[in-house]
Amino acid sequence: MFFHKKETIQTVNIGEANPKFAQLLLEQFGGATGELTAALQYWVQSFHVEHPGIRDMLQDIAIEEFSHLEMVGRLIEAHTKDTDQTEAFKSSLFAVRGIGPHFLDSQGSAWTANYINEGGDVVRDLRANIAAEAGARQTYEALIKLAADEGTKKTLVHLLSREISHTKMFMKALDSLGKLDDPFFGNVQPDETVDIYYNLSSDGEADQRGPWNSDQDFEYVAQPIPQGQPTPVRQ
């Protein structure tokens, strides 16, 4: 059951309309990193989750993302309303599609369910969600840098902040499962190569070492030798 309140979850005000900037905002309405993608991704994931607390968290965040979709939609509507005679409006997607938000990205490509990343395993899904929030945060940061209107910028900063909040929540949920920094999940046991690092970009003294290929955690193979059989030459 859903109830929609007519007030947005946070105040949305703009001072000066800019339809060309509204086209950029479409990225967070109908784009790959947008709020619709996040809302549907987390909502669908929640149906796979048996842990009641994590299921509730996914549903709470999904509904908040729908609220953010409404905020971005209000921004787009405000930036395109009463601007149909301007040259900026005529050079934007809204000249053809009409004012207000559409399920398109900033380049005019339609939203697709291919953007949704869910796989039926809570650990896999939570990790995918951390990546999704990182993508959204990066997009919001780019929009903030391009925003001239202070009211718009304030709204975008709030949305960026919530992406960081959601990332922390997903990380805490992974940590509660003991999977925040554990690469293994599932039931199939890995083979003996699981702790091997192959140096396949060898450049002698310029080879880089770090925690990702340390001798403490990995068997470092400096010069890998193929172990398989050569491909037979067909006559």
C-alpha positions as CSV (number, residue, x, y, z in Angstrom):
1,M,0.0,0.0,0.0
2,F,1.3,3.5,-0.9
3,F,0.1,6.9,0.1
4,H,1.3,10.0,-1.7
5,K,1.6,13.3,0.1
6,K,1.4,16.4,-2.1
7,E,4.4,18.0,-0.4
8,T,7.9,17.0,-1.5
9,I,10.1,15.3,1.1
10,Q,12.4,18.5,0.9
11,T,11.7,22.0,-0.3
12,V,12.3,22.6,-4.0
13,N,12.7,26.2,-5.0
14,I,14.4,27.8,-8.0
15,G,15.1,31.5,-8.7
16,E,15.7,31.5,-12.5
17,A,14.5,29.0,-15.0
18,N,17.0,27.4,-17.3
19,P,15.6,24.9,-19.8
20,K,19.1,23.9,-21.0
21,F,20.0,23.0,-17.5
22,A,16.7,21.1,-17.1
23,Q,17.8,18.9,-20.0
24,L,20.9,18.0,-18.0
25,L,18.7,17.2,-15.0
26,L,16.9,14.6,-17.0
27,E,20.0,12.4,-16.4
28,Q,18.7,12.0,-12.8
29,F,15.1,11.4,-13.9
30,G,15.3,9.0,-16.8
31,G,19.0,8.2,-16.9
32,A,21.1,5.2,-15.9
33,T,22.1,6.7,-12.6
34,G,18.8,8.4,-12.0
35,E,16.3,8.1,-9.2
36,L,13.8,5.9,-11.0
37,T,16.6,3.3,-11.6
38,A,17.5,3.4,-7.9
39,A,13.9,3.2,-6.6
40,L,13.0,0.2,-8.8
41,Q,16.3,-1.5,-8.2
42,Y,16.1,-1.4,-4.4
43,W,12.3,-2.2,-4.4
44,V,12.7,-5.3,-6.5
45,Q,15.7,-6.4,-4.5
46,S,13.7,-6.3,-1.3
47,F,11.5,-9.2,-2.5
48,H,14.6,-11.5,-2.6
49,V,15.8,-10.7,0.9
50,E,14.9,-13.0,3.8
51,H,16.5,-10.8,6.5
52,P,13.6,-8.6,7.7
53,G,15.7,-5.6,8.8
54,I,17.6,-5.4,5.5
55,R,14.4,-5.9,3.5
56,D,12.8,-3.0,5.4
57,M,15.9,-0.9,4.8
58,L,15.8,-1.6,1.0
59,Q,12.1,-0.7,0.9
60,D,12.6,2.5,3.0
61,I,15.4,3.7,0.7
62,A,13.4,2.7,-2.4
63,I,10.5,4.9,-1.3
64,E,12.9,7.7,-0.5
65,E,14.3,7.4,-4.0
66,F,10.7,7.8,-5.4
67,S,10.5,11.0,-3.3
68,H,13.8,12.1,-4.9
69,L,12.4,11.4,-8.3
70,E,9.5,13.7,-7.5
71,M,12.0,16.4,-6.4
72,V,14.0,16.1,-9.6
73,G,10.8,16.2,-11.6
74,R,9.7,19.4,-9.8
75,L,13.0,21.0,-10.7
76,I,12.7,20.1,-14.3
77,E,9.1,21.3,-14.4
78,A,10.2,24.6,-12.8
79,H,13.1,25.1,-15.2
80,T,10.9,24.6,-18.3
81,K,7.7,26.3,-17.3
82,D,6.9,29.6,-19.0
83,T,10.1,29.5,-21.1
84,D,8.7,28.2,-24.3
85,Q,9.5,31.4,-26.2
86,T,13.2,31.5,-25.3
87,E,16.0,30.4,-27.5
88,A,17.3,28.2,-24.7
89,F,14.0,26.3,-24.7
90,K,14.0,25.9,-28.5
91,S,17.4,24.3,-28.4
92,S,16.5,21.7,-25.8
93,L,14.6,18.4,-25.9
94,F,11.6,20.1,-24.3
95,A,10.9,22.0,-27.6
96,V,9.7,18.7,-29.0
97,R,8.7,16.7,-26.0
98,G,7.0,19.5,-24.0
99,I,7.7,21.0,-20.6
100,G,8.3,19.0,-17.5
101,P,10.1,15.7,-16.9
102,H,10.2,12.8,-19.3
103,F,11.8,9.3,-18.9
104,L,14.7,10.3,-21.0
105,D,18.4,11.0,-20.2
106,S,20.1,14.2,-21.0
107,Q,20.9,13.0,-24.5
108,G,17.3,12.0,-25.3
109,S,17.7,8.2,-24.8
110,A,14.7,6.5,-23.2
111,W,14.9,4.9,-19.8
112,T,15.3,1.1,-19.9
113,A,15.0,-1.6,-17.3
114,N,18.5,-2.7,-18.4
115,Y,19.7,0.0,-16.0
116,I,18.5,-2.1,-13.1
117,N,21.1,-4.2,-11.4
118,E,19.7,-7.0,-9.2
119,G,20.6,-10.6,-8.9
120,G,18.6,-12.3,-6.1
121,D,21.5,-12.5,-3.6
122,V,21.6,-9.9,-0.8
123,V,25.4,-9.6,-0.7
124,R,25.6,-9.2,-4.4
125,D,22.8,-6.7,-4.5
126,L,24.1,-4.6,-1.6
127,R,27.4,-4.3,-3.4
128,A,25.7,-3.3,-6.6
129,N,23.8,-0.7,-4.7
130,I,27.0,0.9,-3.3
131,A,28.2,1.2,-6.9
132,A,24.8,2.7,-8.0
133,E,24.9,5.3,-5.2
134,A,28.5,6.2,-6.3
135,G,27.3,6.8,-9.9
136,A,24.4,8.9,-8.7
137,R,26.7,11.0,-6.4
138,Q,29.1,11.6,-9.3
139,T,26.3,12.8,-11.5
140,Y,24.9,15.1,-8.9
141,E,28.4,16.6,-8.3
142,A,28.7,17.3,-12.0
143,L,25.2,19.0,-12.0
144,I,26.1,21.1,-8.9
145,K,29.2,22.4,-10.7
146,L,27.1,23.4,-13.7
147,A,24.1,24.9,-11.7
148,A,23.9,28.7,-11.7
149,D,20.7,28.9,-9.7
150,E,21.2,28.8,-5.9
151,G,17.9,27.2,-5.1
152,T,18.6,24.4,-7.6
153,K,22.1,23.9,-6.2
154,K,20.7,23.6,-2.7
155,T,18.3,20.8,-3.7
156,L,21.0,19.0,-5.6
157,V,23.4,19.2,-2.6
158,H,20.7,17.6,-0.5
159,L,20.2,14.8,-3.1
160,L,23.9,14.2,-3.2
161,S,24.1,14.0,0.6
162,R,21.4,11.4,0.7
163,E,23.3,9.3,-1.9
164,I,26.2,9.2,0.7
165,S,23.8,8.4,3.5
166,H,22.4,5.4,1.5
167,T,26.0,4.2,0.7
168,K,26.7,4.2,4.5
169,M,23.5,2.2,5.1
170,F,24.4,-0.4,2.5
171,M,27.9,-0.7,3.9
172,K,26.5,-1.2,7.4
173,A,24.1,-3.8,6.2
174,L,27.0,-5.7,4.5
175,D,29.1,-5.4,7.7
176,S,26.2,-6.8,9.8
177,L,26.4,-9.9,7.5
178,G,30.2,-10.1,7.9
179,K,30.5,-9.4,4.1
180,L,31.8,-5.8,4.0
181,D,35.3,-6.8,3.0
182,D,34.8,-10.5,2.4
183,P,34.9,-11.3,-1.4
184,F,33.4,-14.7,-1.0
185,F,29.7,-15.4,-0.9
186,G,27.5,-18.2,-2.2
187,N,28.0,-22.0,-1.9
188,V,30.6,-22.9,-4.5
189,Q,34.0,-23.2,-3.1
190,P,36.8,-21.5,-5.1
191,D,39.7,-23.5,-6.5
192,E,43.4,-23.2,-5.6
193,T,44.0,-20.1,-7.7
194,V,41.8,-17.9,-5.4
195,D,44.8,-16.3,-3.7
196,I,47.0,-15.9,-6.8
197,Y,47.9,-12.5,-8.3
198,Y,49.0,-12.7,-11.9
199,N,51.3,-9.8,-13.0
200,L,50.0,-9.6,-16.6
201,S,51.1,-6.0,-17.2
202,S,54.7,-6.7,-16.5
203,D,57.2,-3.9,-17.1
204,G,60.2,-4.9,-15.0
205,E,61.2,-2.4,-12.4
206,A,58.1,-0.3,-13.1
207,D,55.7,-3.0,-11.8
208,Q,53.5,-1.7,-9.1
209,R,52.9,-3.4,-5.7
210,G,50.3,-2.6,-3.2
211,P,47.7,-4.2,-0.8
212,W,46.0,-5.6,-3.9
213,N,49.0,-7.9,-4.6
214,S,50.9,-8.1,-1.4
215,D,52.8,-11.2,-0.4
216,Q,50.9,-11.3,2.8
217,D,47.6,-11.9,1.0
218,F,48.5,-13.3,-2.4
219,E,51.0,-15.5,-4.1
220,Y,52.5,-13.0,-6.5
221,V,53.4,-14.5,-9.9
222,A,55.8,-12.0,-11.4
223,Q,56.0,-13.8,-14.8
224,P,53.0,-16.0,-15.4
225,I,53.5,-19.0,-17.6
226,P,50.5,-20.4,-19.6
227,Q,49.3,-23.7,-18.0
228,G,46.9,-24.8,-20.7
229,Q,47.4,-26.8,-23.9
230,P,48.2,-24.9,-27.1
231,T,45.3,-24.4,-29.5
232,P,45.5,-27.0,-32.2
233,V,46.2,-25.8,-35.7
234,R,43.5,-26.8,-38.1
235,Q,44.6,-28.1,-41.5
